[in-house]
Amino acid sequence: MDFNRRDFLQTAAVGAVVAPALGAGALADSKLPMRDFGKTGIKVSALGFGSGSRFLMYEQEDRALEALTLALDLGVTYIDTAHSYGDGKSEGWIGKLMPERRKQVTLATKIAARKADDARRQIEQCLKLLQTDHLDVLHIHALSGPEDLAAIEAKGGVLEALYEAREQKIARAIGITCHAAPEALRTALERHDFNCTQMALNAAMARMAEGKGGMKATRMPTGGFEELALPVAVRKGMGVIAMKVFGQDQITSAAPIDKLLAYSLSLPVSLASLGMPKPEFIRRNIALARAFTPMPDAERRRLTDSIATERKAALVEFFRDHRDA
């Protein structure tokens, strides 16, 4: 885990600001804010534990389980994983804690299959690895564009298996995730009966401009999630998970960590799922989530405008072919 001096200094600086505000012992005693997960009836912590590449960076199972245990002990209730993360390693690690922790968490995983039969097999494998008989959230993993959506919703496609899993109460809520195809995600959310969705929402992937009625998102070259997909999810009462809040660490040098997290949590989302590859990052991000206050539109506009256009374009391009873990 090769994090540089900049990361260390940002963590130290944030800690210096947050710790006095919380007071002695507050990190152990106070609770994370809880939010509604759309219309599902589920309550989730505003911060989720992302279990992709950053979780796998712990490398050794005992260290990974110590980190996850720390997050749960400090109030995180949402665990976000996927069957493809480490070819099942992430789910396997998480499963080791589920016999004792299952009732305390909202457990979410994702499947990459595009055929219904393949999806059914993957769901069975997920349940075994996670050591559970049901999932709180089951996502179709990484919608990549219109052609991919056509495969997902075709006869015999994965969408059939998700509806089936929900009907059989194998999954309480079903959804779909997307890194870089906001128009396709908008279409998917409009067409289908999803309970939730997960999308890349950060200060570098949206432009804010003064418009009638306040600050409004304006179109990036290919359209943005805030402009296209997020309004559909909100209108339909879905649980929304913000991911890539720090742009896969590509924008942490462009803006303070606390501001980047506050930006995403100020959107109409249920939670932000973060990969946290060091225990100090877990403590830092939980402290920030506990101290969170909504960021005004004007401040959000200033933050996104402060990030160079070139960096924004590079981030959009990076996520176009991104596959986590």
Secondary structure, DSSP 8 states (H G I E B T S, - for coil): ----HHHHHHHHHHHHHHHHHH-TTHHHHS---EEE-TTSS-EEESEEEE-SHHHHTT-SHHHHHHHHHHHHHTT--EEE--TTTTTTHHHHHHHTTHHHHGGG-EEEEEE---BHHHHHHHHHHHHHHHT-S-EEEEEEEEE-SHHHHHHHHSTTBHHHHHHHHHHTTSEEEEEEEESS-HHHHHHHHHHS--SEEEEE--TTS-EEEEETTEEEEE--TT--HHHHTHHHHHHTT-EEEEE-TTTTTTSTTTS-HHHHHHHHHTSS-SEEEEE--SHHHHHHHHHHHHT-----HHHHHHHHHHS-HHHHHHHHHHHHT----
